[in-house]
């Protein structure tokens, strides 16, 4: 993303709102809107925002997983699959 092309003053947004929204939406752009020369808000396509939120959620899960591994709170793959197979077997027995 080129910031030089992505920074617009609020006056530009006011006078070109529909054009800006269409451009952001169609081209998956993110714009920085300034007020009195200071960055104040981000205007972003909703799909880009959703992807960003999903990425953040995955990063949080990875960070939490790393902490759990450091604490020794994990199972081996074999142990996990054995436990899962036991649960499936128990479920099947209860269905009969």
N, C-alpha and C positions, 0 to 999 in steps of 0.2 A: 504494500500500500504506500503510495506516495503522499506524504503529508502535505506537500505543497499544493496538490490538487484536491485535497480532502478537507481543507479548512475554509470555512465560509463565515462571514459575519452574520449576526442575527438579522440585519437589515436585508441581506440577500435572501435569507429564508423567508422573511415576511413578503417580499415582492415576487418571489419565485416558488412559493410553497408547493403547488401542484407539480411543477416541473422537477423540483428537488425530490419529492416523494416518489414520483415515477422513476427517476434516474436511480435512486437508492434501491428501489424495489426490483427494477428490471436488471440492473447490473450488479446487484448484491454488494453495493458500496457501503462504506461507513464514513460519515461526515462528522467533523468536529465543528460545532457551532460556537462562535466567540461572541462575547458581549463586552464592550469597552476594551477590546484587545486581549481579553483573557478567555481561555477555553472554559466553557461552562457546561455544555451537554454534548452527548454523542447521538447522532441520528443513524440508526442501523436497520437494515432489512431484518424482518422478523425471523426468517429462516437462518440467517447468519447468527442472530442472537440465540436462537434455540440450540444451534450447534455449539456455540460457545458455552452455554450453560451445561449441555451434555458433557462436553470436554472437561469442564471444571468438576462436575460430579464424578467422572471417572478418575480424575487426578486425586480427588479427595479419597475415593475408595482405595486407590493405590497407596496413598500416604498412610491411611489407616492400616492397610494390609502390611505395609513395611514395619509399622510399629508393633503389630501383633507378632510378626515373625521374629523381631528382635527380642520380644518377651518370651519367645518359645511357645507361643499359643498357635500351634498349627498341627496338622496331621499329614502323614505321607499320602501320596496318591493311592497306594495299595490299600491303606487303612480306610481311606474315604470311600473307595469303590466297594470294599468288603462290607462296610457299614451300609452303604446304599443297597447292595444286593441282599443283605439280611432284611432290610426294611421292605424291599419288594417281595421277598419270599413270605414275610409275615403278612403282608397285604393280601397276597394271593391265597394264603391259607384261610384268612378271615372271609374271603369272598366265596369260598366253597360251601 
